[in-house]
Amino acid sequence: MDSTLIGVIIVALLVIVALALFLRFVPIGLWISAYFSGVKISIGTLVGMRFRRVKPNSIINPLIKATKAGLVLNTDQLEAHYLAGGSVDDVIDALIASQRANIDLEFEEAAAIDLAGRNVFEAVQVSVTPKVIVTPNISAVAKDGIEIIAKAKVTVRANIERLVGGAGEDTIIARVGEGIVTTVGSANEHKSVLENPDSITKTVLAKGLDSGTAFEILSIDIADLDVGRNIGAKLQRDQSDADKNIAQAKAEERRSMAVAEEQEMRAEVQKQRAKVVEAQALVPQAIAQALKDGNLGVLDYLKMQNLNADTDMRQAISGKDDNNPQDGE
């Protein structure tokens, strides 16, 4: 009796475990929800999704939503998009939103937009309700050298047909900034830009900045316009400082060359003086040799000494008279 009860308990546990594993592997609750929502799908299809490593909830719940919205789709389309790494739920939301807004959007196109990395549901919303893009502060300089700081608001609408391969918001901001810089830079005076800010928007809009982008520019409005620095004066001051530094460097170079030349001249003078001293040192030797050889007599030598003394006296008197002219009076 005890062994029979144990056997019944073991069988009951095995049945419960097997049933739990079956219900975990086969989503009966999801099949019931789909059946009563009007989505015709078999148990075998749900089991096949498990083998294909597809979460049935990620396919059936969006399919129920699409069916209730009147969209005609099948599980193969949704599974293919899921396995490609796309967001099935975002695609279905985008298709429902486009249907309500009378926008022609097919599943393949929505799936391609989603796989391209764009939020397809947000794109449909922007297509219905335009989006405002605020540019950062853009600095531009007029011809008179005054800086203008502008901020613009760009109203855009998503272009569904160009979402795949079209440029994004960064390109719109960059092109608008380029247009503002070009318009302000071509103005003769910054005052004319401040007086007519709509000239910026007209010029920028005329350039067709939305070409090749995923958006259509509806309007460009200048939200803020301020006067910045006097760039022209700053550049002139910097140029003056640079010219002054160059002039100082050239003057220092000339001074250094003059000092070098003076030092060379002094060295040459010292060299010549050294030669004179050396030559003067040889004179007594030459006189002694002349006396010894008999080429110079004693009287001649004394006469030469008297002549030198007379010459030294005349030079001394001449120098004294030059320095003190009152002494001769």
Buried (B, 14 or more C-beta within 10 A) or exposed (E): EEEEEEEEEEEEEEEEEEEEEEEEEBBEEBBEBBEEBEBEBEEEBBBBBBEEEBEBEBBBBBBBBBBEBEBEBEBEBBBEBBEEEBBBBBBBBBBBBBBEEEBEBEBEBBBBBBBBEBBBBBBBBBBBEBBEBEBEEBBBBBEBBBBBBBBBBBBBBBBBEBBBEBBEBEBBBEBBBBBBBBBBEEBEEBEEBBEEBEBBBEBBBEBEBBEEBBBBBBEBBBEEBEBBEBBBEEEEEEEEEEEEEEEEEEEEEEEEEEEEEEEEEEEEEEEEEEEEEEEEEEEEEEBEEBBEEEEBEEEEBEEEEEEEEEEEEEEEEEEEEEEEEEEEE
